[in-house]
Amino acid sequence: MIAKTKKFALDPTVYVMTNFKNLVIDHWWIILLIPVPFIAGAYLVPDYSSWFIGTAIAGPILYLLFWLIQFAGATKLKEMEIMFQKLSYEIDSRQIMMKVKANQGMPIQWNMIKSARKSKDSFVLKISRAQIIHLPFDTFQSKQHVQFVESILRRKDLIK
């Protein structure tokens, strides 16, 4: 069986927010680890504790802001413009075929997919920190195709 989607374009704001959410979920420990040395410094040098506490608060905010700007900037790159074109997908147990036209496409092997997440209305397949495949459920041709893709992702141990 091959699960097919309608042609759709990934919205840049969905791309930015999805990647930002993936970053927070995957790297929550870094966000919590950044303030630790500054809080320790506040105890060691009490005269400058307000500077250390301020840096402990600003550090994680600046880290998240850095990545938010990176993801927003990626939407403007020429190399990334293919992600925001109207594409259709054909998904089977061997590969994901990303198609621009009926006879023009690019295969993506399953071993290129690092992880996958299922939300209430879509699948998000993570290829790298900046590359994702966002598959909304309403673009699939039937509910059976959504279930088929979910079963493939479970068999490949991409989602639990």
C-alpha positions as CSV (number, residue, x, y, z in Angstrom):
1,M,0.0,0.0,0.0
2,I,1.1,3.6,-0.7
3,A,-0.2,6.5,1.3
4,K,-0.6,9.5,-0.8
5,T,-1.2,13.2,0.1
6,K,-2.7,16.1,-1.7
7,K,-0.4,18.9,-2.9
8,F,0.2,21.3,-0.1
9,A,2.8,23.9,1.0
10,L,4.4,24.1,4.4
11,D,3.6,27.5,6.0
12,P,6.8,29.2,7.2
13,T,5.2,30.1,10.6
14,V,4.3,26.4,11.1
15,Y,7.9,25.5,10.2
16,V,9.3,28.0,12.7
17,M,7.0,27.0,15.5
18,T,7.4,23.3,14.9
19,N,11.2,23.4,14.9
20,F,11.1,25.6,17.9
21,K,8.9,23.2,19.8
22,N,11.2,20.3,18.7
23,L,14.2,22.2,20.0
24,V,12.6,22.8,23.4
25,I,11.5,19.2,23.7
26,D,14.9,17.8,22.6
27,H,17.1,20.2,24.4
28,W,15.2,21.1,27.6
29,W,18.2,20.1,29.7
30,I,20.4,22.7,28.1
31,I,17.9,25.4,28.8
32,L,17.9,24.4,32.5
33,L,21.7,23.9,32.6
34,I,22.6,27.4,31.4
35,P,21.6,29.2,34.6
36,V,23.4,26.8,37.0
37,P,26.9,28.4,36.9
38,F,25.5,31.9,37.3
39,I,23.4,30.9,40.3
40,A,26.5,29.3,41.8
41,G,28.4,32.5,41.1
42,A,25.7,34.5,42.9
43,Y,26.4,32.4,46.1
44,L,30.1,32.6,45.7
45,V,30.2,36.4,45.1
46,P,27.2,37.9,46.9
47,D,28.2,41.5,46.1
48,Y,27.4,40.9,42.5
49,S,24.5,38.5,42.9
50,S,22.1,40.7,41.0
51,W,24.3,40.5,37.9
52,F,24.6,36.7,38.2
53,I,20.8,36.3,38.7
54,G,20.1,38.6,35.8
55,T,22.4,36.6,33.6
56,A,20.9,33.3,34.8
57,I,17.5,34.6,33.7
58,A,18.7,36.2,30.4
59,G,20.9,33.2,29.3
60,P,18.1,30.8,28.5
61,I,16.0,33.5,27.0
62,L,18.8,34.5,24.7
63,Y,19.5,30.9,23.8
64,L,15.9,30.4,22.8
65,L,15.8,33.7,20.9
66,F,18.9,32.7,19.0
67,W,17.3,29.5,17.7
68,L,14.0,31.3,17.0
69,I,15.9,33.8,14.8
70,Q,17.8,30.9,13.1
71,F,14.6,29.1,12.2
72,A,12.9,32.3,11.0
73,G,16.0,33.1,8.9
74,A,16.0,29.6,7.4
75,T,12.6,30.3,5.8
76,K,14.3,33.0,3.6
77,L,17.3,30.9,2.4
78,K,17.3,29.8,-1.2
79,E,18.4,26.3,-0.2
80,M,15.3,25.8,2.0
81,E,12.7,27.2,-0.5
82,I,11.9,23.6,-1.7
83,M,10.4,22.9,1.7
84,F,7.8,25.7,1.3
85,Q,6.7,24.8,-2.3
86,K,3.5,22.9,-3.0
87,L,4.5,19.2,-2.7
88,S,2.8,15.9,-2.5
89,Y,4.1,12.8,-0.8
90,E,3.8,9.1,-1.5
91,I,4.8,7.1,1.6
92,D,5.4,3.4,1.7
93,S,7.5,1.1,3.8
94,R,10.6,1.6,1.6
95,Q,10.7,5.4,1.3
96,I,9.0,8.7,1.3
97,M,8.7,10.1,-2.2
98,M,8.5,13.9,-2.2
99,K,7.0,15.1,-5.5
100,V,7.0,18.5,-7.1
101,K,5.1,17.2,-10.1
102,A,3.7,13.8,-11.0
103,N,6.9,12.8,-12.8
104,Q,9.4,14.9,-10.8
105,G,10.4,14.0,-7.2
106,M,13.0,13.0,-4.7
107,P,13.0,9.9,-2.5
108,I,13.8,10.2,1.2
109,Q,14.9,6.9,2.7
110,W,13.6,6.0,6.2
111,N,17.1,5.9,7.6
112,M,17.4,9.7,7.0
113,I,14.5,10.3,9.4
114,K,15.9,10.9,12.9
115,S,12.6,11.0,14.8
116,A,8.9,11.5,14.4
117,R,6.1,13.0,16.4
118,K,2.4,12.6,16.1
119,S,0.3,15.5,17.2
120,K,-3.5,15.8,17.2
121,D,-3.6,17.0,13.6
122,S,-0.3,16.0,11.9
123,F,2.9,14.0,11.7
124,V,6.2,15.7,12.0
125,L,9.2,13.8,10.7
126,K,12.5,15.3,11.7
127,I,15.4,14.9,9.3
128,S,17.8,17.3,11.0
129,R,17.5,20.3,13.4
130,A,16.4,22.5,10.5
131,Q,14.7,20.1,8.1
132,I,11.3,18.6,8.8
133,I,8.5,17.0,6.9
134,H,5.1,18.2,8.2
135,L,2.2,16.0,7.1
136,P,-1.2,17.3,8.2
137,F,-3.8,14.6,8.5
138,D,-6.3,16.5,6.3
139,T,-3.9,16.2,3.3
140,F,-4.1,12.4,3.2
141,Q,-6.6,10.9,0.9
142,S,-8.2,8.8,3.5
143,K,-8.1,7.9,7.2
144,Q,-6.6,4.5,6.3
145,H,-3.6,6.3,4.9
146,V,-3.0,8.1,8.2
147,Q,-3.2,4.8,10.0
148,F,-0.9,3.2,7.5
149,V,1.7,5.9,8.0
150,E,1.4,5.6,11.7
151,S,2.0,1.8,11.5
152,I,5.1,2.4,9.4
153,L,6.4,4.9,11.9
154,R,5.8,2.5,14.7
155,R,7.5,-0.4,12.9
156,K,10.5,1.8,12.2
157,D,10.6,2.8,15.9
158,L,10.3,6.5,15.1
159,I,7.3,7.0,17.4
160,K,6.3,4.9,20.4
